[in-house]
Amino acid sequence: MNEASKGLPGAQDIQGILNVAPHRYPFLMIDRVISQEGGKAVGVKNVTYNEPCFTGHFPGRPIFPGVLMLEAIAQLGGFAILSRPENKGKLAYFTGADEVSWRRLVVPGDQIRIETELLKERRGLCIVKGVATVEGELCCEATVKFMVTSESAST
């Protein structure tokens, strides 16, 4: 864990993320959880030229796909929900997204900072607001929805 995230509530390095999240390469979109507390989480996605999406999006002009920014927001929100003790071993299925907007291109070398907040939770259904920025500039925002199930991530 780097110095910036030591001691912050809920901070997780990649090993901590892999212990909770069902995603794996090449679809894991969260590299670090900086903090997590009380329904809020902050994490980062480091965008490198080695991302598999850059072979086709777009050759000669690599742009990180907006849908993967949305997925990163969903993954951090899902991670925050699944990391609770009562949800250990469960899955959070992404069921919808509202009010999605993209405002800035993301390219190799950028670090996406993602902030999520749980807005509502009822009977396994969760609504999370997420904002993604690069160097303080908004690149994506959305309200995402999940269904938490007791289905095991290992099946």
ChimeraX commands (.cxc) that place a marker at each C-alpha (Angstrom):
marker #1 position 0.00,0.00,0.00 radius 0.5
marker #1 position 1.41,3.40,-0.91 radius 0.5
marker #1 position 1.93,6.22,1.58 radius 0.5
marker #1 position -1.10,8.17,0.29 radius 0.5
marker #1 position -3.55,5.43,1.25 radius 0.5
marker #1 position -1.97,4.04,4.44 radius 0.5
marker #1 position -4.22,4.56,7.40 radius 0.5
marker #1 position -7.29,5.70,5.45 radius 0.5
marker #1 position -10.48,3.81,6.32 radius 0.5
marker #1 position -11.17,0.94,3.93 radius 0.5
marker #1 position -8.05,1.47,1.77 radius 0.5
marker #1 position -7.22,-1.59,-0.34 radius 0.5
marker #1 position -4.39,-2.49,-2.66 radius 0.5
marker #1 position -4.93,-4.84,-5.60 radius 0.5
marker #1 position -4.78,-7.96,-3.40 radius 0.5
marker #1 position -7.53,-6.59,-1.17 radius 0.5
marker #1 position -9.63,-5.80,-4.23 radius 0.5
marker #1 position -9.13,-9.32,-5.65 radius 0.5
marker #1 position -10.32,-10.78,-2.33 radius 0.5
marker #1 position -13.73,-9.11,-2.82 radius 0.5
marker #1 position -14.31,-8.36,-6.51 radius 0.5
marker #1 position -15.23,-11.21,-8.86 radius 0.5
marker #1 position -13.55,-9.45,-11.82 radius 0.5
marker #1 position -10.16,-10.42,-13.21 radius 0.5
marker #1 position -7.88,-9.30,-16.03 radius 0.5
marker #1 position -8.68,-7.97,-18.56 radius 0.5
marker #1 position -11.95,-6.74,-17.07 radius 0.5
marker #1 position -10.92,-5.53,-13.61 radius 0.5
marker #1 position -11.22,-1.73,-13.81 radius 0.5
marker #1 position -10.13,-0.76,-10.28 radius 0.5
marker #1 position -6.41,-0.67,-9.36 radius 0.5
marker #1 position -6.66,0.73,-5.83 radius 0.5
marker #1 position -9.27,1.72,-3.29 radius 0.5
marker #1 position -8.04,4.87,-1.59 radius 0.5
marker #1 position -10.78,5.01,1.03 radius 0.5
marker #1 position -14.11,3.48,1.82 radius 0.5
marker #1 position -16.39,4.45,4.66 radius 0.5
marker #1 position -20.11,4.85,5.33 radius 0.5
marker #1 position -21.42,4.11,1.85 radius 0.5
marker #1 position -18.74,6.19,0.11 radius 0.5
marker #1 position -15.68,4.91,-1.74 radius 0.5
marker #1 position -12.79,6.46,-3.63 radius 0.5
marker #1 position -10.64,4.46,-6.02 radius 0.5
marker #1 position -8.36,4.76,-9.02 radius 0.5
marker #1 position -7.94,3.20,-12.44 radius 0.5
marker #1 position -4.55,3.66,-14.07 radius 0.5
marker #1 position -4.94,3.78,-17.83 radius 0.5
marker #1 position -1.96,2.38,-19.74 radius 0.5
marker #1 position -1.27,1.82,-23.40 radius 0.5
marker #1 position -1.20,-1.92,-22.65 radius 0.5
marker #1 position -5.00,-2.02,-22.14 radius 0.5
marker #1 position -6.51,-4.60,-24.52 radius 0.5
marker #1 position -9.12,-2.08,-25.72 radius 0.5
marker #1 position -6.49,0.10,-27.38 radius 0.5
marker #1 position -5.81,-2.41,-30.16 radius 0.5
marker #1 position -9.13,-1.38,-31.71 radius 0.5
marker #1 position -10.24,1.86,-29.98 radius 0.5
marker #1 position -8.74,3.51,-31.96 radius 0.5
marker #1 position -5.56,2.44,-33.77 radius 0.5
marker #1 position -3.32,5.49,-33.99 radius 0.5
marker #1 position -5.53,7.50,-31.57 radius 0.5
marker #1 position -5.98,5.49,-28.35 radius 0.5
marker #1 position -9.06,6.62,-26.41 radius 0.5
marker #1 position -10.28,4.73,-23.34 radius 0.5
marker #1 position -13.88,3.67,-24.09 radius 0.5
marker #1 position -16.60,5.50,-22.20 radius 0.5
marker #1 position -18.36,2.25,-21.41 radius 0.5
marker #1 position -15.23,1.10,-19.52 radius 0.5
marker #1 position -15.31,4.31,-17.46 radius 0.5
marker #1 position -18.91,3.46,-16.62 radius 0.5
marker #1 position -17.83,-0.08,-15.73 radius 0.5
marker #1 position -15.13,1.31,-13.42 radius 0.5
marker #1 position -17.77,3.35,-11.57 radius 0.5
marker #1 position -19.98,0.25,-11.31 radius 0.5
marker #1 position -17.10,-1.91,-10.09 radius 0.5
marker #1 position -16.11,0.52,-7.32 radius 0.5
marker #1 position -19.73,0.86,-6.21 radius 0.5
marker #1 position -20.12,-2.92,-6.28 radius 0.5
marker #1 position -16.86,-3.38,-4.40 radius 0.5
marker #1 position -18.05,-1.06,-1.63 radius 0.5
marker #1 position -21.26,-3.05,-1.29 radius 0.5
marker #1 position -19.63,-6.49,-1.50 radius 0.5
marker #1 position -16.90,-5.65,1.01 radius 0.5
marker #1 position -19.41,-5.46,3.84 radius 0.5
marker #1 position -19.25,-8.51,6.13 radius 0.5
marker #1 position -22.90,-9.44,5.45 radius 0.5
marker #1 position -22.17,-9.61,1.70 radius 0.5
marker #1 position -19.02,-11.76,1.88 radius 0.5
marker #1 position -18.96,-14.18,-1.05 radius 0.5
marker #1 position -22.02,-12.67,-2.74 radius 0.5
marker #1 position -22.26,-11.11,-6.20 radius 0.5
marker #1 position -23.57,-7.69,-7.24 radius 0.5
marker #1 position -25.11,-7.75,-10.71 radius 0.5
marker #1 position -25.05,-4.44,-12.59 radius 0.5
marker #1 position -28.70,-3.92,-13.57 radius 0.5
marker #1 position -28.82,-0.41,-14.98 radius 0.5
marker #1 position -27.38,3.04,-15.39 radius 0.5
marker #1 position -29.12,6.42,-15.48 radius 0.5
marker #1 position -27.97,9.97,-16.05 radius 0.5
marker #1 position -24.76,8.80,-17.75 radius 0.5
marker #1 position -22.59,11.48,-19.30 radius 0.5
marker #1 position -19.05,11.69,-20.61 radius 0.5
marker #1 position -17.21,15.00,-20.61 radius 0.5
marker #1 position -13.51,14.38,-21.27 radius 0.5
marker #1 position -11.44,11.97,-23.32 radius 0.5
marker #1 position -9.26,9.57,-21.34 radius 0.5
marker #1 position -5.99,8.45,-22.91 radius 0.5
marker #1 position -3.01,6.27,-21.94 radius 0.5
marker #1 position -1.12,7.81,-19.03 radius 0.5
marker #1 position -4.25,9.18,-17.35 radius 0.5
marker #1 position -5.29,8.13,-13.87 radius 0.5
marker #1 position -9.04,8.03,-13.37 radius 0.5
marker #1 position -10.17,8.94,-9.86 radius 0.5
marker #1 position -13.56,7.43,-9.09 radius 0.5
marker #1 position -15.85,8.47,-6.24 radius 0.5
marker #1 position -19.02,6.58,-5.43 radius 0.5
marker #1 position -21.78,7.04,-2.88 radius 0.5
marker #1 position -24.56,4.62,-2.00 radius 0.5
marker #1 position -27.82,6.55,-2.40 radius 0.5
marker #1 position -30.35,3.84,-1.65 radius 0.5
marker #1 position -30.43,0.21,-0.59 radius 0.5
marker #1 position -33.49,-1.94,-0.18 radius 0.5
marker #1 position -33.86,-5.73,-0.18 radius 0.5
marker #1 position -30.68,-6.34,-2.16 radius 0.5
marker #1 position -31.27,-3.55,-4.66 radius 0.5
marker #1 position -28.73,-0.73,-4.54 radius 0.5
marker #1 position -28.44,2.65,-6.25 radius 0.5
marker #1 position -25.00,4.28,-6.38 radius 0.5
marker #1 position -23.95,7.70,-7.70 radius 0.5
marker #1 position -20.50,7.78,-9.26 radius 0.5
marker #1 position -18.19,10.45,-10.60 radius 0.5
marker #1 position -14.93,9.85,-12.48 radius 0.5
marker #1 position -12.32,12.56,-12.97 radius 0.5
marker #1 position -8.86,12.95,-14.46 radius 0.5
marker #1 position -6.70,15.69,-12.94 radius 0.5
marker #1 position -9.83,17.25,-11.46 radius 0.5
marker #1 position -11.73,17.32,-14.78 radius 0.5
marker #1 position -14.98,15.41,-15.01 radius 0.5
marker #1 position -14.73,12.55,-17.50 radius 0.5
marker #1 position -17.79,10.44,-16.59 radius 0.5
marker #1 position -20.70,10.45,-14.16 radius 0.5
marker #1 position -23.61,8.09,-13.69 radius 0.5
marker #1 position -26.12,6.62,-11.32 radius 0.5
marker #1 position -25.73,2.83,-11.38 radius 0.5
marker #1 position -27.96,0.08,-10.03 radius 0.5
marker #1 position -27.13,-3.35,-8.62 radius 0.5
marker #1 position -28.83,-6.46,-7.41 radius 0.5
marker #1 position -26.93,-8.26,-4.66 radius 0.5
marker #1 position -27.42,-12.01,-4.71 radius 0.5
marker #1 position -26.32,-14.85,-2.49 radius 0.5
marker #1 position -24.98,-16.60,-5.57 radius 0.5
marker #1 position -21.33,-17.42,-5.01 radius 0.5
marker #1 position -18.69,-15.70,-7.11 radius 0.5
marker #1 position -16.78,-18.99,-7.36 radius 0.5
marker #1 position -19.46,-21.00,-9.22 radius 0.5
marker link #1:1,2 radius 0.2
marker link #1:2,3 radius 0.2
marker link #1:3,4 radius 0.2
marker link #1:4,5 radius 0.2
marker link #1:5,6 radius 0.2
marker link #1:6,7 radius 0.2
marker link #1:7,8 radius 0.2
marker link #1:8,9 radius 0.2
marker link #1:9,10 radius 0.2
marker link #1:10,11 radius 0.2
marker link #1:11,12 radius 0.2
marker link #1:12,13 radius 0.2
marker link #1:13,14 radius 0.2
marker link #1:14,15 radius 0.2
marker link #1:15,16 radius 0.2
marker link #1:16,17 radius 0.2
marker link #1:17,18 radius 0.2
marker link #1:18,19 radius 0.2
marker link #1:19,20 radius 0.2
marker link #1:20,21 radius 0.2
marker link #1:21,22 radius 0.2
marker link #1:22,23 radius 0.2
marker link #1:23,24 radius 0.2
marker link #1:24,25 radius 0.2
marker link #1:25,26 radius 0.2
marker link #1:26,27 radius 0.2
marker link #1:27,28 radius 0.2
marker link #1:28,29 radius 0.2
marker link #1:29,30 radius 0.2
marker link #1:30,31 radius 0.2
marker link #1:31,32 radius 0.2
marker link #1:32,33 radius 0.2
marker link #1:33,34 radius 0.2
marker link #1:34,35 radius 0.2
marker link #1:35,36 radius 0.2
marker link #1:36,37 radius 0.2
marker link #1:37,38 radius 0.2
marker link #1:38,39 radius 0.2
marker link #1:39,40 radius 0.2
marker link #1:40,41 radius 0.2
marker link #1:41,42 radius 0.2
marker link #1:42,43 radius 0.2
marker link #1:43,44 radius 0.2
marker link #1:44,45 radius 0.2
marker link #1:45,46 radius 0.2
marker link #1:46,47 radius 0.2
marker link #1:47,48 radius 0.2
marker link #1:48,49 radius 0.2
marker link #1:49,50 radius 0.2
marker link #1:50,51 radius 0.2
marker link #1:51,52 radius 0.2
marker link #1:52,53 radius 0.2
marker link #1:53,54 radius 0.2
marker link #1:54,55 radius 0.2
marker link #1:55,56 radius 0.2
marker link #1:56,57 radius 0.2
marker link #1:57,58 radius 0.2
marker link #1:58,59 radius 0.2
marker link #1:59,60 radius 0.2
marker link #1:60,61 radius 0.2
marker link #1:61,62 radius 0.2
marker link #1:62,63 radius 0.2
marker link #1:63,64 radius 0.2
marker link #1:64,65 radius 0.2
marker link #1:65,66 radius 0.2
marker link #1:66,67 radius 0.2
marker link #1:67,68 radius 0.2
marker link #1:68,69 radius 0.2
marker link #1:69,70 radius 0.2
marker link #1:70,71 radius 0.2
marker link #1:71,72 radius 0.2
marker link #1:72,73 radius 0.2
marker link #1:73,74 radius 0.2
marker link #1:74,75 radius 0.2
marker link #1:75,76 radius 0.2
marker link #1:76,77 radius 0.2
marker link #1:77,78 radius 0.2
marker link #1:78,79 radius 0.2
marker link #1:79,80 radius 0.2
marker link #1:80,81 radius 0.2
marker link #1:81,82 radius 0.2
marker link #1:82,83 radius 0.2
marker link #1:83,84 radius 0.2
marker link #1:84,85 radius 0.2
marker link #1:85,86 radius 0.2
marker link #1:86,87 radius 0.2
marker link #1:87,88 radius 0.2
marker link #1:88,89 radius 0.2
marker link #1:89,90 radius 0.2
marker link #1:90,91 radius 0.2
marker link #1:91,92 radius 0.2
marker link #1:92,93 radius 0.2
marker link #1:93,94 radius 0.2
marker link #1:94,95 radius 0.2
marker link #1:95,96 radius 0.2
marker link #1:96,97 radius 0.2
marker link #1:97,98 radius 0.2
marker link #1:98,99 radius 0.2
marker link #1:99,100 radius 0.2
marker link #1:100,101 radius 0.2
marker link #1:101,102 radius 0.2
marker link #1:102,103 radius 0.2
marker link #1:103,104 radius 0.2
marker link #1:104,105 radius 0.2
marker link #1:105,106 radius 0.2
marker link #1:106,107 radius 0.2
marker link #1:107,108 radius 0.2
marker link #1:108,109 radius 0.2
marker link #1:109,110 radius 0.2
marker link #1:110,111 radius 0.2
marker link #1:111,112 radius 0.2
marker link #1:112,113 radius 0.2
marker link #1:113,114 radius 0.2
marker link #1:114,115 radius 0.2
marker link #1:115,116 radius 0.2
marker link #1:116,117 radius 0.2
marker link #1:117,118 radius 0.2
marker link #1:118,119 radius 0.2
marker link #1:119,120 radius 0.2
marker link #1:120,121 radius 0.2
marker link #1:121,122 radius 0.2
marker link #1:122,123 radius 0.2
marker link #1:123,124 radius 0.2
marker link #1:124,125 radius 0.2
marker link #1:125,126 radius 0.2
marker link #1:126,127 radius 0.2
marker link #1:127,128 radius 0.2
marker link #1:128,129 radius 0.2
marker link #1:129,130 radius 0.2
marker link #1:130,131 radius 0.2
marker link #1:131,132 radius 0.2
marker link #1:132,133 radius 0.2
marker link #1:133,134 radius 0.2
marker link #1:134,135 radius 0.2
marker link #1:135,136 radius 0.2
marker link #1:136,137 radius 0.2
marker link #1:137,138 radius 0.2
marker link #1:138,139 radius 0.2
marker link #1:139,140 radius 0.2
marker link #1:140,141 radius 0.2
marker link #1:141,142 radius 0.2
marker link #1:142,143 radius 0.2
marker link #1:143,144 radius 0.2
marker link #1:144,145 radius 0.2
marker link #1:145,146 radius 0.2
marker link #1:146,147 radius 0.2
marker link #1:147,148 radius 0.2
marker link #1:148,149 radius 0.2
marker link #1:149,150 radius 0.2
marker link #1:150,151 radius 0.2
marker link #1:151,152 radius 0.2
marker link #1:152,153 radius 0.2
marker link #1:153,154 radius 0.2
marker link #1:154,155 radius 0.2
view
